[in-house]
Amino acid sequence: MIGAMSIVSCAPFQHKMAEINSRYQLEEYRENLANGFFETVILKGRQVIEKDEETPPADAALYALGEAYAHYGFEGRDYALSQYYFEKLIENFPDSQLVLEAKLYISLLETIAAREKTVVIEIAKTKKNSPDAVHVTVPAIVPRKVVENLDFEEAAYYYRVFDLGMMIIGTCGDRETINFEKASYMLKGYLQEIGLLEIELNALQAFTVYAATAMTFWRHINFNYTKPDPSMSNHYLGLKVIADYVEEQDADVFLELLKLQGN
């Protein structure tokens, strides 16, 4: 009887200690992520969930794995895998304080996935409709040279038309819209030095939306979780509005506003 009472009385204490341990582990994971030690976080997180994925600190490990695979600075970034770990966290720890953050991550990841799909569809349409498409080699959208455009917020070896989208959002954003006149001058100067394929021009709108979405995601994660700053916690919302604005423009109107129609 006494033994049973001891076990019962210890249960809340053990639960509290498990919560404290999870919190400590999460802080350690986040410190490693902030320092760029992504592989360390992934290795330690997997070791924890391989032993037991339904008991703390597995909640912190699942969350850290989701955060690692979604991190903008990780070369092995994998949004699908990130979403898997966040969904596993919600499934195994429905009462965890981390669930709300995990659900927000999933919502953002689904938004990015939907807009990536839009980019792919637009490229496919352009390939089909462009008379020059048969001459375009894979990849159809030409990757940039490493130093062609310097992008410190989302640095990667990626399509140069994505860089242009980043430049439009970063330098031509005007509150809730885009200053198309400014963007037009910028692109005309760019085109004097570097020619773009027709398929790239037609995909520019989709990649501009994609760039705005990526920057929105980065701001939200950075100022709310990676390096929390209450004064900047809603900073991402301005870019979200611009992303929606660009997406709402008709494709021909978008090119006309940039004065690229017929180029």
C-alpha positions, -999 to 999 in steps of 0.1 A, spaced: 0 0 0 28 24 10 47 15 -21 17 22 -43 12 55 -27 49 64 -32 46 56 -69 15 78 -73 30 107 -54 62 105 -75 43 105 -108 37 143 -109 73 149 -99 86 125 -126 63 143 -152 77 177 -141 112 165 -144 106 151 -178 92 185 -189 123 203 -175 146 178 -193 127 183 -226 130 221 -222 167 218 -215 172 195 -245 153 219 -268 174 248 -258 205 228 -265 192 218 -299 183 254 -308 218 266 -297 233 240 -321 210 251 -349 218 288 -344 255 278 -347 249 258 -378 255 224 -363 226 208 -382 240 173 -385 247 172 -347 210 180 -340 198 154 -365 222 127 -351 212 134 -314 175 138 -322 174 105 -341 193 87 -313 166 98 -289 136 88 -309 151 55 -319 151 46 -282 116 58 -275 96 83 -296 66 85 -273 82 96 -240 100 129 -232 125 141 -243 114 126 -276 90 156 -280 120 180 -280 139 157 -304 110 155 -329 105 192 -328 143 198 -333 144 174 -362 115 192 -378 132 226 -372 165 213 -385 151 200 -418 132 233 -424 162 256 -415 171 280 -442 208 275 -436 208 237 -439 221 224 -473 202 191 -467 169 210 -461 139 188 -467 105 203 -461 87 170 -465 108 153 -438 105 184 -416 67 181 -418 69 144 -411 86 151 -378 63 179 -368 33 156 -375 48 128 -355 53 153 -326 16 162 -327 6 125 -329 27 113 -300 25 144 -278 -9 160 -284 -7 179 -251 28 192 -256 34 230 -255 53 225 -287 22 214 -307 10 249 -315 44 258 -329 45 225 -348 11 232 -364 23 267 -374 54 252 -390 32 227 -409 10 255 -422 39 274 -435 55 243 -450 22 235 -468 21 270 -482 56 267 -495 49 233 -511 18 247 -528 37 276 -542 66 254 -553 40 234 -572 28 266 -589 63 273 -600 66 238 -615 33 241 -633 42 275 -647 75 261 -660 57 232 -676 32 255 -693 61 277 -707 79 246 -720 48 235 -738 39 269 -753 74 284 -760 88 278 -795 122 279 -780 115 253 -753 129 225 -774 163 242 -773 164 245 -736 185 219 -718 178 206 -683 176 224 -660 153 247 -681 157 276 -657 194 284 -658 212 282 -624 231 313 -615 269 315 -613 279 315 -576 287 352 -575 263 365 -602 239 377 -575 247 379 -538 219 367 -516 227 366 -479 192 359 -466 186 326 -486 221 318 -500 222 288 -523 232 276 -557 198 281 -573 180 294 -604 190 329 -613 153 338 -619 147 330 -583 174 356 -574 156 381 -596 125 374 -577 144 380 -544 158 412 -558 123 424 -568 109 417 -534 139 429 -515 145 462 -533 111 471 -549 87 462 -522 65 492 -515 44 486 -483 17 461 -496 26 462 -533 56 462 -557 70 494 -572 69 481 -608 86 512 -622 116 506 -600 116 469 -608 114 476 -645 146 498 -644 164 472 -623 155 444 -647 164 465 -678 198 471 -663 202 434 -656 192 424 -691 218 447 -706 244 425 -690 228 391 -689 202 378 -713 172 357 -700 155 329 -719 118 334 -727 110 305 -703 128 324 -675 108 356 -682 75 337 -682 85 320 -649 96 352 -632 62 359 -615 60 324 -600 96 326 -588 89 361 -573 60 346 -553 82 317 -543 110 341 -532 85 362 -512 72 331 -495 107 318 -487 116 352 -471 83 353 -452 91 318 -438 126 328 -429 115 359 -410 88 341 -391 112 313 -380 141 335 -373 123 362 -352 99 338 -334 120 307 -328 157 308 -339 164 342 -324 132 353 -307 126 390 -308 91 402 -296 95 435 -315 100 416 -348 76 387 -342 51 399 -368 77 412 -392 69 384 -416 33 395 -422 44 424 -445 61 400 -469 31 377 -468 9 405 -481 34 412 -509 36 375 -518 -2 374 -521 -3 406 -542 22 393 -567 4 360 -570 -29 378 -577 -15 396 -608 -24 383 -642 6 368 -659 5 391 -689 -2 421 -667 28 412 -645 52 412 -675 35 444 -689 40 462 -655 76 452 -656 77 464 -693 91 430 -704 63 421 -727 76 411 -761 113 409 -749 
